[in-house]
Amino acid sequence: MASTIKLSELAVGASGVVCGLPATGSTFLRLREMGVLTGTTVKLVRAAPMGDPLEIKVRGYHLTVRKSEAEHILLEPLKD
């Protein structure tokens, strides 16, 4: 198994596969409803100047998440 990192630690332009999400909470229910599911590939498009929020590309569209939310999303980084 590859090492896992948090979405908030992913470098801009890098991609990873979601391998862990919290099981509870309304924020995470919202993320799952928008397609952030285990096994889904996400790409970090950019971060705001102060590092919050983060823009990710998932399932062909762009989604903005707070850094505090990204701290709880675990990824297996992909080699580019």
N, CA, C and O of each residue as an XYZ file, in Angstrom:
320
protein
N       0.850     -1.196      0.000
C       0.000      0.000      0.000
C       0.882      1.241      0.000
O       1.842      1.328      0.766
N       0.565      2.175     -0.837
C       1.317      3.419     -0.931
C       1.073      4.276      0.300
O       0.086      4.095      1.014
N       1.982      5.209      0.538
C       1.801      6.101      1.677
C       0.622      7.039      1.410
O       0.320      7.365      0.262
N      -0.024      7.459      2.470
C      -1.163      8.363      2.335
C      -0.784      9.743      2.850
O       0.031      9.895      3.759
N      -1.405     10.740      2.235
C      -1.235     12.120      2.681
C      -2.616     12.753      2.775
O      -3.601     12.218      2.266
N      -2.663     13.886      3.427
C      -3.908     14.655      3.503
C      -4.038     15.487      2.232
O      -3.036     15.887      1.640
N      -5.265     15.742      1.820
C      -5.504     16.600      0.657
C      -4.849     17.966      0.867
O      -4.346     18.563     -0.084
N      -4.853     18.454      2.084
C      -4.259     19.766      2.376
C      -2.741     19.778      2.181
O      -2.147     20.853      2.093
N      -2.098     18.595      2.110
C      -0.649     18.490      1.921
C      -0.259     18.257      0.460
O       0.925     18.269      0.127
N      -1.239     18.048     -0.403
C      -0.980     17.774     -1.818
C      -0.429     19.025     -2.494
O      -0.910     20.132     -2.249
N       0.574     18.849     -3.340
C       1.161     19.977     -4.063
C       0.218     20.433     -5.175
O      -0.512     19.628     -5.754
N       0.245     21.733     -5.465
C      -0.571     22.279     -6.551
C      -0.171     21.600     -7.861
O       1.011     21.505     -8.189
N      -1.169     21.133     -8.597
C      -0.943     20.445     -9.853
C      -0.830     18.938     -9.711
O      -0.857     18.221    -10.711
N      -0.705     18.444     -8.483
C      -0.584     17.006     -8.245
C      -1.961     16.368     -8.087
O      -2.949     17.043     -7.794
N      -2.001     15.058     -8.287
C      -3.250     14.303     -8.181
C      -3.096     13.178     -7.172
O      -1.989     12.755     -6.837
N      -4.239     12.710     -6.701
C      -4.248     11.582     -5.779
C      -5.606     10.897     -5.818
O      -6.591     11.449     -6.309
N      -5.630      9.680     -5.286
C      -6.863      8.906     -5.216
C      -7.349      8.921     -3.772
O      -6.592      8.616     -2.851
N      -8.618      9.277     -3.580
C      -9.191      9.330     -2.233
C      -9.207      7.920     -1.648
O      -9.741      6.989     -2.250
N      -8.612      7.781     -0.463
C      -8.590      6.469      0.186
C      -9.191      6.525      1.583
O      -9.301      5.495      2.249
N      -9.582      7.716      2.038
C     -10.186      7.804      3.349
C     -10.965      9.088      3.551
O     -10.485     10.183      3.259
N     -12.187      8.928      4.060
C     -13.062     10.054      4.399
C     -13.661      9.780      5.773
O     -13.905      8.623      6.115
N     -13.901     10.817      6.564
C     -14.621     10.597      7.818
C     -16.024     10.064      7.533
O     -16.620     10.377      6.502
N     -16.535      9.267      8.446
C     -17.838      8.630      8.237
C     -19.010      9.495      8.679
O     -20.157      9.192      8.352
N     -18.742     10.559      9.413
C     -19.845     11.358      9.955
C     -19.638     12.842      9.672
O     -18.550     13.275      9.292
N     -20.707     13.607      9.868
C     -20.638     15.054      9.738
C     -21.319     15.558      8.485
O     -21.233     14.936      7.426
N     -21.995     16.684      8.605
C     -22.737     17.241      7.474
C     -21.810     17.718      6.357
O     -22.160     17.627      5.180
N     -20.636     18.222      6.719
C     -19.690     18.677      5.703
C     -19.257     17.518      4.823
O     -19.148     17.660      3.605
N     -19.015     16.386      5.436
C     -18.524     15.249      4.684
C     -19.641     14.558      3.913
O     -19.391     13.926      2.887
N     -20.843     14.673      4.391
C     -21.992     14.209      3.621
C     -22.095     15.041      2.347
O     -22.332     14.500      1.267
N     -21.917     16.350      2.472
C     -21.954     17.254      1.319
C     -20.848     16.909      0.322
O     -21.094     16.879     -0.884
N     -19.641     16.651      0.808
C     -18.538     16.296     -0.086
C     -18.823     14.999     -0.830
O     -18.566     14.903     -2.030
N     -19.343     14.016     -0.139
C     -19.669     12.746     -0.788
C     -20.777     12.927     -1.822
O     -20.753     12.289     -2.875
N     -21.747     13.794     -1.527
C     -22.820     14.048     -2.490
C     -22.298     14.723     -3.754
O     -22.895     14.585     -4.822
N     -21.186     15.455     -3.642
C     -20.601     16.130     -4.798
C     -19.564     15.272     -5.508
O     -18.892     15.742     -6.426
N     -19.427     14.013     -5.089
C     -18.572     13.093     -5.818
C     -17.225     12.795     -5.220
O     -16.445     12.048     -5.811
N     -16.919     13.359     -4.056
C     -15.649     13.043     -3.402
C     -15.856     11.744     -2.622
O     -16.275     11.755     -1.464
N     -15.550     10.618     -3.289
C     -15.762      9.290     -2.731
C     -14.454      8.509     -2.736
O     -13.527      8.847     -3.471
N     -14.382      7.480     -1.925
C     -13.224      6.607     -1.919
C     -13.028      6.029     -3.315
O     -13.974      5.537     -3.931
N     -11.791      6.090     -3.811
C     -11.472      5.588     -5.148
C     -11.518      6.645     -6.237
O     -11.136      6.372     -7.375
N     -11.978      7.847     -5.910
C     -12.082      8.934     -6.883
C     -10.753      9.679     -6.988
O     -10.108      9.943     -5.973
N     -10.346     10.015     -8.200
C      -9.132     10.798     -8.403
C      -9.451     12.278     -8.281
O     -10.425     12.763     -8.857
N      -8.623     12.992     -7.529
C      -8.764     14.440     -7.386
C      -7.434     15.099     -7.737
O      -6.369     14.514     -7.540
N      -7.507     16.314     -8.256
C      -6.315     17.089     -8.588
C      -6.415     18.433     -7.892
O      -7.458     19.085     -7.946
N      -5.344     18.852     -7.241
C      -5.323     20.171     -6.613
C      -4.977     21.197     -7.688
O      -3.858     21.225     -8.200
N      -5.951     22.034     -8.019
C      -5.782     23.016     -9.090
C      -5.028     24.239     -8.588
O      -4.067     24.686     -9.214
N      -5.467     24.777     -7.458
C      -4.785     25.940     -6.883
C      -5.250     26.172     -5.454
O      -6.262     25.640     -4.999
N      -4.466     26.990     -4.771
C      -4.795     27.391     -3.404
C      -4.873     28.909     -3.368
O      -4.155     29.589     -4.100
N      -5.726     29.431     -2.533
C      -5.838     30.886     -2.371
C      -4.510     31.426     -1.825
O      -3.725     30.663     -1.261
N      -4.248     32.719     -1.982
C      -2.974     33.300     -1.540
C      -2.602     32.989     -0.081
O      -1.422     32.825      0.230
N      -3.571     32.910      0.789
C      -3.280     32.600      2.189
C      -3.414     31.097      2.472
O      -3.336     30.680      3.627
N      -3.615     30.286      1.432
C      -3.676     28.846      1.569
C      -5.057     28.272      1.845
O      -5.205     27.057      1.975
N      -6.065     29.125      1.936
C      -7.419     28.659      2.233
C      -8.404     29.547      1.493
O      -8.343     30.763      1.677
N      -9.290     29.040      0.687
C      -9.632     27.643      0.399
C      -8.751     27.029     -0.681
O      -7.870     27.684     -1.238
N      -9.015     25.741     -0.967
C      -8.323     24.986     -2.005
C      -9.307     24.670     -3.120
O     -10.465     24.343     -2.864
N      -8.838     24.769     -4.359
C      -9.674     24.394     -5.496
C      -9.199     23.048     -6.016
O      -8.026     22.881     -6.349
N     -10.119     22.086     -6.085
C      -9.777     20.762     -6.585
C     -10.614     20.449     -7.818
O     -11.693     21.010     -8.012
N     -10.103     19.550     -8.645
C     -10.868     19.068     -9.789
C     -11.229     17.617     -9.498
O     -10.358     16.782     -9.254
N     -12.523     17.336     -9.527
C     -13.011     16.000     -9.242
C     -14.147     15.676    -10.206
O     -15.086     16.458    -10.350
N     -14.060     14.532    -10.859
C     -15.092     14.071    -11.795
C     -15.417     15.098    -12.889
O     -16.565     15.202    -13.320
N     -14.407     15.855    -13.337
C     -14.592     16.780    -14.445
C     -15.069     18.172    -14.069
O     -15.293     18.996    -14.955
N     -15.231     18.457    -12.799
C     -15.627     19.814    -12.426
C     -14.767     20.310    -11.274
O     -14.086     19.527    -10.612
N     -14.803     21.619    -11.043
C     -13.995     22.248    -10.007
C     -14.828     22.450     -8.753
O     -15.992     22.845     -8.815
N     -14.209     22.171     -7.613
C     -14.868     22.257     -6.319
C     -13.928     22.975     -5.366
O     -12.728     22.700     -5.358
N     -14.447     23.876     -4.577
C     -13.647     24.582     -3.588
C     -13.947     24.014     -2.215
O     -15.106     23.885     -1.823
N     -12.882     23.675     -1.481
C     -13.036     23.138     -0.131
C     -12.176     23.942      0.835
O     -11.128     24.472      0.467
N     -12.629     24.020      2.048
C     -11.842     24.683      3.087
C     -10.649     23.808      3.447
O     -10.701     22.583      3.333
N      -9.593     24.447      3.877
C      -8.407     23.690      4.276
C      -8.727     22.787      5.466
O      -8.184     21.687      5.574
N      -9.600     23.241      6.352
C      -9.988     22.424      7.506
C     -10.719     21.156      7.068
O     -10.620     20.128      7.737
N     -11.449     21.214      5.958
C     -12.104     20.025      5.403
C     -11.073     19.121      4.733
O     -11.132     17.898      4.862
N     -10.129     19.732      4.018
C      -9.104     18.980      3.304
C      -8.188     18.212      4.257
O      -7.588     17.211      3.864
N      -8.077     18.667      5.490
C      -7.258     17.984      6.502
C      -7.764     16.573      6.785
O      -6.994     15.723      7.233
N      -9.043     16.312      6.530
C      -9.656     15.027      6.873
C      -9.806     14.083      5.684
O     -10.309     12.970      5.837
N      -9.372     14.519      4.500
C      -9.480     13.688      3.296
C      -8.111     13.085      3.018
O      -7.152     13.808      2.750
N      -8.020     11.753      3.083
C      -6.760     11.057      2.865
C      -6.648     10.614      1.416
O      -7.619     10.153      0.816
N      -5.442     10.763      0.860
C      -5.183     10.434     -0.542
C      -3.953      9.535     -0.669
O      -3.040      9.573      0.156
N      -3.960      8.737     -1.717
C      -2.738      8.052     -2.174
C      -2.246      8.861     -3.361
O      -2.904      8.876     -4.402
N      -1.110      9.535     -3.238
C      -0.616     10.372     -4.348
C      -0.356      9.561     -5.603
O       0.081      8.412     -5.531
N      -0.628     10.167     -6.766
C      -0.351      9.546     -8.056
C       0.936     10.112     -8.617
O       1.239     11.292     -8.442
N       1.686      9.266     -9.288
C       2.907      9.717     -9.964
C       2.505     10.344    -11.287
O       1.742      9.749    -12.048
N       3.007     11.533    -11.566
C       2.662     12.222    -12.815
C       3.634     11.925    -13.912
O       3.482     12.429    -15.025
